[in-house]
Amino acid sequence: MKSSRDQLKRLRDKILHNWYLKLFSIVCAVILWAVAYNIENPVTSTRFANVQVTFVNTDVLEENGQVYTVLNNSDVVRTVTVSASRTIIDDISDSDIEVLADFSKMRLDGTVDLTFTCSKYEGNVTFTASSSTLQLEVENKMERYLRLTADVTGTAADGYIISGSTIEQNQLSVSGPESIVSSIATAKASVVLEDATENIVTYADIVLYDSDGNEISQDRLTLGSSRVRVTVEVLKTNTVPLIVEAEVTPASGYLLNGEMTADTTEITLAGKSGVIDLITEVVISGDEYIVTDATEDVVFEIDVDDYLPSGVTRADESGNGVVTVTQLVEEIYEKEITLDTSRIEIANVPEGYIVEIAEDAQATVVISGLQADVEEVRASDITAAIDVEAWMEDEGLTSLTDGRTYEVDVEYTINSENVEIVSGSSIGLLVTEETDEEE
């Protein structure tokens, strides 16, 4: 027992002898090893450019009905410098570097601290970066359903028109930041044509516009569809006469004032070639266009669309297709005209007689017609003549009485196709027998 204690004592004394020298030797050895290691595997660094930030826990905003927008391109870190020993640095690639932004840790001002990690050597590397914060703008999320229409521009070829368009869907869902979604006024599927001669079926991009007609960027929006199928109908055109078979008969005491007029006498139609090429005219007729005993202007409002063949439309669809046909009706206008009796021609006076117009005789004529035509007639447009022998025959006379004045009918004629003579006065003729001296 004593021997064992002696041995332990001797061993302890040996270990503790000059213990500080032995500790110093160990420290020096460690330092020498570290120096040697760093000489062979020194600490160095490398730089990675444009590292994309990975977002985590974004559902925190979605659950609150919010959306975010990254500000100032802060979702990309311009430079990330990684420091580590050379053996580690040599083994790191840009895919090993991850920059995280945890939305659950977002501050009230919309900033999120960035966390830098290296999946291969977690804890063995250090990071320095050009930025360390993600900057966000957060606002309420809004969803709307918009009416979707086709916006067809461009031209059809000569002799063709763009008749219309149909769109595969007429509603579009749009969601995103309230400030943007609420500013959308229209959603259109844009189609551009050039010299089209047949129907066009295409997929068109959907474009959003504000109330001023400015295009709205879709970068921050989610659309139910980005493209939609649009069919554009292209029809051939043909211009043909428009014939209205109407009949107006004036009442007694009235006249038709001029020909029946229409605000158009031809119409341009559109349809498929096999149909439109066969049409040479459009005729409008029917009992509803027959009017009798008219005492005022007759106006027909005719909807041309009701008389077009199936599959044919008006090329100009901007109007309502109504053609106005008018027949003017005017009350007969009368006017009395006094003639200079010296202009009355006397013919066929029986031999042995002298016939003269009585001094107090007057010749008047009543004419009738449209007022404008009647007012144009002058006395010089009317001629008057008396055939004495014909008058005597009508009256059954074989001789005339010397010194007697006879009332004789006058034959009046007028130089006007549109005005007629209603009545004309008779004239007094003074008859005297010829004497030998006169002979």
C-alpha positions in Angstrom: 0.0 0.0 0.0 2.7 2.3 0.9 4.6 1.4 -2.2 1.6 2.4 -4.3 1.3 5.8 -2.7 4.9 6.4 -3.2 4.6 5.6 -6.9 1.6 8.0 -7.3 3.4 10.7 -5.4 6.5 10.3 -7.6 4.2 10.4 -10.8 2.4 13.6 -9.6 5.7 15.3 -8.8 7.0 14.4 -12.2 3.9 15.7 -13.9 3.8 18.9 -11.9 7.5 19.5 -12.2 7.9 22.6 -14.3 4.2 22.5 -15.1 4.2 26.1 -16.4 6.9 25.2 -18.9 4.9 22.2 -20.1 1.7 24.4 -20.4 3.6 27.0 -22.3 4.9 24.3 -24.6 1.3 23.1 -25.3 0.1 26.7 -26.1 3.0 27.3 -28.4 2.3 24.0 -30.1 -1.3 25.0 -30.7 -0.3 28.4 -32.0 2.3 26.9 -34.3 -0.4 24.5 -35.6 -2.8 27.3 -36.2 -0.2 29.3 -38.0 0.7 26.4 -40.2 -2.9 25.6 -40.9 -3.7 29.2 -41.9 -0.7 29.3 -44.1 -2.0 26.3 -45.9 -5.8 27.2 -45.7 -6.2 30.9 -45.2 -9.5 32.8 -44.7 -10.6 34.5 -47.9 -13.8 35.9 -49.4 -15.8 35.9 -52.7 -18.5 38.1 -54.0 -21.8 37.1 -55.6 -23.8 39.6 -57.6 -27.6 40.1 -57.9 -28.8 37.5 -55.5 -32.5 37.1 -55.5 -34.3 37.3 -52.1 -36.5 34.4 -51.2 -39.8 35.2 -49.5 -41.1 33.0 -46.7 -44.4 33.2 -44.8 -46.1 35.4 -47.4 -49.4 33.7 -46.4 -49.4 36.1 -43.4 -50.4 38.9 -45.7 -52.7 36.7 -47.8 -54.6 35.7 -44.7 -55.2 39.3 -43.9 -56.5 40.1 -47.4 -53.4 42.1 -48.3 -50.9 42.2 -51.1 -47.5 43.7 -51.3 -45.3 45.4 -53.8 -41.5 45.4 -53.6 -40.0 48.9 -53.6 -36.7 50.1 -55.0 -35.8 46.6 -56.4 -35.0 45.6 -52.8 -35.8 41.9 -53.6 -32.4 41.7 -55.3 -29.2 42.2 -53.3 -26.7 43.8 -55.6 -23.7 42.2 -53.9 -23.2 39.6 -51.2 -19.6 39.0 -50.0 -18.9 35.6 -48.3 -15.9 35.1 -46.1 -14.5 31.7 -45.0 -11.5 29.5 -45.3 -10.2 28.9 -48.7 -11.3 25.3 -48.8 -14.8 26.3 -48.0 -14.8 29.3 -50.4 -13.6 27.1 -53.2 -16.6 24.8 -52.6 -19.3 27.4 -52.5 -21.4 28.4 -55.6 -24.1 31.0 -56.0 -26.7 28.3 -55.6 -25.5 27.7 -52.1 -26.1 31.3 -51.0 -29.7 32.0 -49.9 -31.1 35.4 -48.8 -34.4 35.0 -46.9 -37.1 37.6 -46.0 -39.5 36.3 -43.4 -42.8 38.2 -43.8 -43.9 37.2 -40.4 -41.3 39.5 -39.0 -42.3 42.5 -41.1 -42.2 45.8 -39.3 -45.0 48.4 -39.4 -43.1 50.5 -41.9 -43.1 47.6 -44.3 -39.5 46.6 -44.0 -38.2 43.1 -43.4 -34.6 42.2 -42.3 -32.8 39.9 -44.6 -31.2 36.7 -43.4 -28.1 35.3 -45.2 -27.3 31.6 -45.1 -25.0 29.1 -46.8 -26.7 25.7 -47.0 -23.4 23.8 -47.2 -21.4 25.5 -44.4 -23.9 27.0 -42.0 -21.9 28.7 -39.2 -18.6 28.5 -41.0 -19.0 31.6 -43.2 -19.7 35.2 -42.6 -21.6 37.7 -44.8 -21.5 41.3 -45.8 -24.0 42.7 -48.3 -24.9 45.9 -50.1 -28.3 45.8 -48.5 -29.9 44.1 -45.5 -33.5 45.1 -45.7 -36.5 44.3 -48.0 -38.8 47.3 -48.5 -42.4 46.6 -49.2 -45.6 48.6 -49.8 -48.6 46.7 -48.4 -52.2 47.5 -49.2 -55.5 45.7 -49.2 -56.2 43.1 -51.9 -59.1 43.8 -54.3 -60.8 41.5 -56.8 -63.2 42.7 -59.5 -65.0 41.1 -62.5 -64.8 43.3 -65.6 -66.8 43.2 -68.8 -64.5 42.0 -71.5 -64.9 43.4 -75.0 -63.1 43.0 -78.3 -61.2 46.0 -79.6 -60.9 45.5 -83.4 -58.8 48.0 -85.3 -57.4 48.1 -88.8 -59.1 47.8 -92.2 -60.8 45.3 -94.4 -59.9 45.1 -98.1 -61.8 47.2 -100.6 -65.3 45.9 -101.1 -65.4 44.4 -97.6 -66.3 45.6 -94.2 -65.6 44.5 -90.6 -69.1 43.6 -89.6 -68.6 42.7 -85.9 -66.8 40.5 -83.5 -67.5 37.8 -80.9 -65.4 37.0 -77.9 -65.1 33.6 -76.2 -65.7 35.0 -72.7 -67.2 38.3 -71.7 -66.0 38.5 -68.2 -62.6 38.8 -66.7 -61.5 38.5 -63.1 -58.7 40.8 -61.9 -57.1 40.9 -58.5 -54.3 42.9 -57.0 -53.6 46.0 -55.1 -56.7 48.0 -54.4 -55.2 51.2 -55.8 -54.6 49.6 -59.2 -57.6 47.4 -59.5 -60.0 50.2 -58.6 -58.5 52.4 -61.4 -59.4 49.9 -64.2 -62.2 51.2 -66.4 -62.2 48.8 -69.3 -60.7 45.5 -70.3 -60.3 44.8 -74.1 -59.0 42.0 -76.3 -57.1 43.8 -79.0 -57.2 42.6 -82.6 -55.5 44.4 -85.5 -56.6 43.6 -89.1 -55.0 44.5 -92.4 -56.9 44.2 -95.7 -59.0 41.4 -94.4 -61.3 39.5 -96.9 -62.6 36.7 -94.7 -63.5 35.9 -91.1 -60.6 36.1 -88.6 -60.2 33.8 -85.6 -57.3 34.6 -83.3 -56.2 34.7 -79.7 -55.8 38.3 -78.5 -53.9 39.7 -75.6 -56.0 41.3 -72.9 -55.2 45.0 -72.3 -56.5 47.0 -69.3 -57.2 50.8 -69.5 -58.1 53.5 -67.0 -60.8 56.1 -67.5 -58.5 58.3 -69.5 -57.7 55.5 -72.0 -54.2 54.9 -70.6 -52.9 51.3 -70.5 -52.5 49.9 -67.1 -49.5 47.7 -66.3 -50.4 44.1 -65.3 -47.1 43.5 -63.4 -48.8 43.6 -60.0 -52.1 42.1 -61.1 -53.5 38.6 -61.4 -55.8 38.1 -64.3 -58.2 35.2 -64.8 -57.0 35.0 -68.4 -54.2 36.8 -70.3 -55.5 35.9 -73.7 -58.9 35.2 -75.2 -60.3 33.8 -78.4 -61.8 36.4 -80.7 -63.7 35.9 -84.0 -64.0 38.9 -86.3 -66.7 38.7 -89.0 -65.6 40.2 -92.4 -68.4 40.6 -95.0 -68.4 41.5 -98.7 -70.3 44.6 -99.7 -72.6 45.5 -102.6 -74.3 48.8 -103.4 -77.7 48.5 -105.1 -80.7 50.8 -105.9 -83.3 51.2 -103.2 -86.8 51.3 -104.8 -89.8 52.4 -102.8 -93.1 51.5 -104.5 -95.5 53.9 -102.8 -98.6 55.5 -104.2 -100.3 58.7 -102.9 -103.6 60.1 -104.3 -104.6 63.6 -103.3 -108.1 64.4 -102.1 -110.4 66.6 -104.2 -109.1 70.2 -104.1 -105.5 69.1 -103.6 -102.5 68.3 -105.7 -99.2 66.4 -105.4 -96.4 68.8 -105.1 -93.5 67.3 -107.1 -92.3 63.7 -107.2 -92.0 61.4 -104.2 -88.6 61.8 -102.6 -86.4 59.6 -100.4 -83.4 60.6 -98.3 -81.5 57.8 -100.1 -81.9 56.0 -103.4 -79.3 53.4 -102.9 -78.0 51.2 -100.1 -74.8 49.4 -99.5 -75.4 45.8 -98.2 -73.0 43.3 -96.6 -73.1 39.6 -96.5 -71.3 36.4 -97.6 -70.2 36.4 -101.3 -72.6 33.7 -102.4 -75.6 35.7 -101.1 -74.6 39.3 -101.6 -73.6 38.9 -105.3 -77.1 37.8 -106.2 -78.8 41.0 -105.0 -79.4 43.7 -107.7 -81.9 45.9 -105.9 -84.0 46.3 -102.8 -87.7 46.9 -103.4 -90.0 48.2 -100.7 -93.7 47.8 -101.3 -97.0 46.9 -99.7 -100.5 48.2 -98.9 -99.2 50.3 -96.1 -97.5 52.5 -98.7 -100.8 53.3 -100.6 -102.6 56.5 -99.4 -105.7 57.9 -100.9 -107.5 61.3 -100.3 -104.4 62.9 -98.9 -104.9 66.4 -97.7 -101.4 66.9 -96.2 -97.8 65.8 -96.8 -97.4 62.0 -96.6 -94.3 60.7 -94.9 -93.3 57.0 -94.8 -90.7 56.0 -92.2 -89.4 52.7 -93.6 -87.1 50.3 -91.7 -84.9 48.9 -94.5 -83.8 46.0 -92.3 -87.3 44.5 -92.5 -86.9 44.1 -96.3 -83.4 42.6 -96.4 -82.9 38.9 -97.3 -81.7 36.5 -94.7 -78.0 36.7 -94.1 -77.7 40.2 -95.4 -77.2 43.4 -93.4 -76.6 47.1 -94.0 -72.9 47.8 -94.5 -73.3 51.0 -92.5 -74.6 49.9 -89.1 -74.0 53.3 -87.5 -77.6 54.5 -88.3 -80.9 52.9 -87.5 -81.7 51.8 -91.0 -84.7 54.0 -91.4 -85.3 55.6 -94.8 -87.7 58.6 -95.0 -89.9 58.8 -98.1 -91.9 62.0 -98.5 -94.7 63.0 -100.9 -95.7 66.7 -100.6 -99.5 67.4 -100.9 -100.8 71.0 -101.4 -104.2 72.5 -101.6 -105.1 73.8 -105.0 -104.3 77.5 -105.4 -106.3 79.8 -107.6 -105.6 83.2 -109.0 -107.5 85.6 -111.3 -105.6 87.4 -114.1 -107.0 90.3 -116.1 -106.0 90.4 -119.8 -105.6 93.3 -122.1 -108.6 93.0 -124.5 -106.4 94.2 -127.3 -104.6 90.9 -127.2 -107.7 88.9 -128.0 -107.5 87.5 -131.5 -110.8 87.6 -133.4 -111.1 85.2 -136.4 -113.6 84.0 -139.0 -115.8 87.1 -139.0 -118.7 86.5 -141.5 -118.5 88.6 -144.7 -120.3 91.9 -144.5 -119.8 92.4 -140.8 -117.4 94.4 -138.7 -116.8 92.9 -135.2 -115.1 94.9 -132.4 -114.6 94.4 -128.7 -117.0 96.5 -126.7 -115.4 99.5 -125.0 -116.3 98.4 -121.4 -115.5 94.7 -122.0 -113.1 93.0 -119.6 -111.3 89.7 -120.0 -110.5 87.8 -116.8 -109.1 84.3 -116.4 -109.0 82.1 -113.2 -106.1 79.7 -113.2 -105.2 77.0 -110.6 -102.4 74.8 -109.6 -99.6 74.7 -107.1 -99.1 78.1 -105.6 -95.5 78.4 -106.7 -96.4 77.6 -110.2 -99.5 79.8 -110.3 -97.6 82.8 -108.9 -95.1 82.6 -111.8 -97.8 83.0 -114.5 -98.2 86.4 -116.1 -100.9 87.8 -118.4 -98.5 87.4 -121.3 -98.5 83.6 -120.8 -102.2 83.5 -121.6 -103.6 83.8 -125.2 -107.2 84.5 -126.0 -109.1 84.0 -129.3 -112.7 84.2 -130.6 -113.8 82.2 -133.6 -117.0 84.1 -134.6 -118.3 81.6 -137.1 -117.8 78.7 -134.7 -119.6 80.8 -132.0 -122.5 81.5 -134.4 -122.8 77.9 -135.2 -122.9 76.9 -131.6 -125.6 79.5 -131.0 -127.6 78.5 -134.1 -127.2 82.0 -135.7 -127.1 82.5 -139.4 -126.8 86.3 -139.3 -125.9 89.1 -136.9 -127.8 92.2 -136.0 -126.2 95.5 -136.9 -125.3 97.6 -133.8 -125.9 94.8 -131.4 -123.3 93.7 -128.7 -123.1 90.0 -128.2 -121.6 88.1 -125.3 -119.2 85.7 -126.9 -117.2 82.9 -125.3 -113.4 83.3 -125.5 -111.0 80.4 -126.0 -108.2 80.9 -123.5 -105.0 78.9 -123.5 -102.0 79.1 -121.1 -98.4 78.5 -121.8 -97.7 76.3 -118.7 -97.8 72.5 -118.1 -98.4 72.8 -114.4 -101.2 75.4 -114.4 -104.6 75.0 -115.9 -107.4 77.5 -116.6 -110.4 77.0 -114.4 -112.6 79.6 -116.0 -112.5 82.6 -118.3 -114.9 85.4 -118.8 -116.9 86.0 -122.0 -116.4 89.2 -123.9 -118.8 91.7 -125.4 -118.5 92.0 -129.2 -120.1 95.0 -131.0 -121.3 94.0 -134.5 -121.9 96.5 -137.3 -122.8 95.9 -140.9 -120.4 97.0 -143.6 -121.8 99.8 -145.9 -120.9 100.6 -149.5 -118.6 103.4 -148.4 -116.8 101.1 -146.1 -116.5 98.6 -148.9 
